């Protein structure tokens, strides 16, 4: 199923709709609160997609790194950086897996993983968390944004056998964003599960954002986790 997700995202990143231009306000606040913009601070965007957060980091004089399993996303990110005079960062972008990061231990001052971790099954999520800890410096800062079981996409009757809170997305309404994710594996988190996954980190904080749609008929529900190694 991970390979299915990869192929889907390669296809989606060819669509301008899945190349958002502006950074998430959550990421902006996290970066401004935690990192010096001094040209030497290194921050990794895990699952960088089409590069909106990579571009933001570079534009703020932070050394950006990005990894994504979509060739299309990485190629677009490199072109974006070059177009805006940040060619020196293009080689920091690469295709790869969150479960086996191609970086040495204790390398990054910060890591951002926005809306990505839930595209893995739970065993791969645990590997990814271990890799995050490995490549993050002591006292390095982490931001994770994942979907909650309260999110409208979660349907317990679609749960994969033996995989609690992990489903294959099936959305009939073409007007909903989830329709484009049909066929993808997705894991939805409980707060206690998040605490357990990141119990080896310091200063773990978990908040959430609930955004309703269509006069509160359905909602996106995301956990925001910040932590320190």
N, C-alpha and C positions, 0 to 999 in steps of 0.2 A: 504493500500500500504506500510506502514512502516513495517508491518510484512513480506510482500513479500521481501523487501530489507534485512531484518534481516536473513531470510532463505537463501537468495542468498549469503550473506556474510559468513554465517556459512559454506556453501559449498565451496566457493572460498578460504577460509582460510585453507582448507585441501590441497590446491594446492600450491606447492613450489613457483610457479610464483607470488603468491600473499602474499609471505612472504619476502619482500625486506629486505636485510641485512644491507644496509648502510643508514644513515640518510640523509634527504634532506639538501642540502647546505643552503637553506633558513632558515631552523630550526637551523642549526649549527651557522650561523651568528647571528641570533636573540638571541640565548642562550649566546654566548660569549660576545655580546654587553650589555646584560641586567642583568645577574645573577652572583652572587658570587658563586664560586665552593668550598663551605665551609662545606658541610655535613649537613647543616641545612635548606638551601633554598629548598622550596617545589614547584615543578612544576607539573601540571596536564596535561596529554596528553588525550584530549577528542577524542574518537574514535581511540584508540591506535593500533587497528589491531593486527599484529603479533609482535609488540613491538620494532620496530627498533628505535624509538625515546625514548622510555622508557629506553632501554639498553644504548643508547647514554648518556642520562641524568645521569643515575646511574654511568656510567663509568667516568663521569666528576665530580663526588662527589657532585651531586645535588640529592636531595631526590625525586625519581620519583613516580608519581601516574598515574594509567591508568584505563580508563573505556571504554568498548566497548559492543555493543549488541550482539557480536558473542562469544559464549562459546568457540568455537574452537580457536579463536584468543587469548582470555584471557588465556586459558590453555597452548597454545604455548608460550606466553609471560612469564608466570610463570616458565616454564621449561627452557626457555632461560636465565632468571635471575639466576636460581639455577645452571645451567651448568657453568656460568661464575662467580660463587662465590658471587652472590648478593641475596642470599636467604632472607636476612632481608627485601628486598623490595617486595617479592612475594605477601605478604598479602595486599599490596597497590593496587593490580590489582583486578578489579571486573567487573562482567557483570552488565550492567545497561543502563539507558537511558539518553541522553543529556537533555531531557526536565524535568527531576526530579533527580538532582544530589544528591547522598547520602553523602553530606559533610556539615559541619556547615558553617555558614556565615563567610566571611572574613578569609578564611583558607589558600589560596594559594598565593605565591609570583608571580607566573606566570601560564599562561594557554596557551597551544598550541592546535590548532584544524586545522589539516592539511588535506585538501581534504576530509572532512567528512560532514560539515554542509549542503552541497547541496543535500544530500540524504534524507533530510526532506522536508515536505511541508512547506509553508510559515507560517502557524499558529504555527507549531512545531518549526520552526526556531526562531520565536519571543520568544517562551517560553525558548528555549535554550540560547538565548542572555540574557534573564532576569536571568537565573540560573548562567550563567557565571559571570555576575556582582555581584550576591549575594555571590558566594564563593571566589571571588577574593579579596585580601586585598586592602585597600586604597593604591594607587600608585602602585598596582600590574600591571604587564605587560602582554599584550595579543597579540598573533599572530593567525590570521585566514587566511586560503588559500581556496578560493572558485572558482568555474568556472564562466566565463563570458558568456553572450549571444553571444559573438563572437566565442566561442568554437565550434569546428566542430560537436560536439554531439547534439547541439541545433538545432532543426527543429521546426519552429513555427507551422507547420501543425500537429505536434504531441502534441500540447499543450492541457493539461487537461482543460475541460470546467470550467470556473470560477476561474482558477488558472494561472494567468499571469506568463509566463516564467517557468512554471513547466510542464514537459513532462514525458512520458514513453519512455525510451530508446528503439530504434529500429534501429539496424545497420546490414545491409546485408553482409558487407564485413568481413569475418572471420579473416582477417589479422589485422584489427583495434582493439585496446584495448576495444573500446566501445561495440564490439560484445559480450564480456563476461558480459556486464551489461544489456543486453537485458531484457526487462520486468521490470526493476527497475524504480522507480520514481526518478526524478532528477530536482532540481531547479537551474536555471541559473540566475546570478545576473547582475544588472545594477549598475553602480557606484553610482548614486544618491540614489538608494535603500540601498546600503551598508552604506552610510553616514547617512541615516535616522535611520537605525537599530541600529547604534552605536552612536547616537547623545548624549547619556548620559555619554559617556566616554570622557576622555581628550586626547589631542595630537593624534588625529586620523590621520593616514597617509595611503593612498591607492596608491599602485603601481601595476604593472602587469608584468607577464612573458608570452610572446607569443613564442611558440616553433613550428616551422614548420616541416613537414614530407613529404617524397616522392617528393623531389624537389619543395617544397612549394605548394603542391596540397591541403593540409589540415593542420590544426593546433590546438594545445592545447592552450587555452587562460585562464590564471588564474589571479585573483585579489589577491594581498597580502595586508592584512590590519593589521597594528599594532596600538595599542592603550594602554591607561593607565586608570585605574579606578580613 
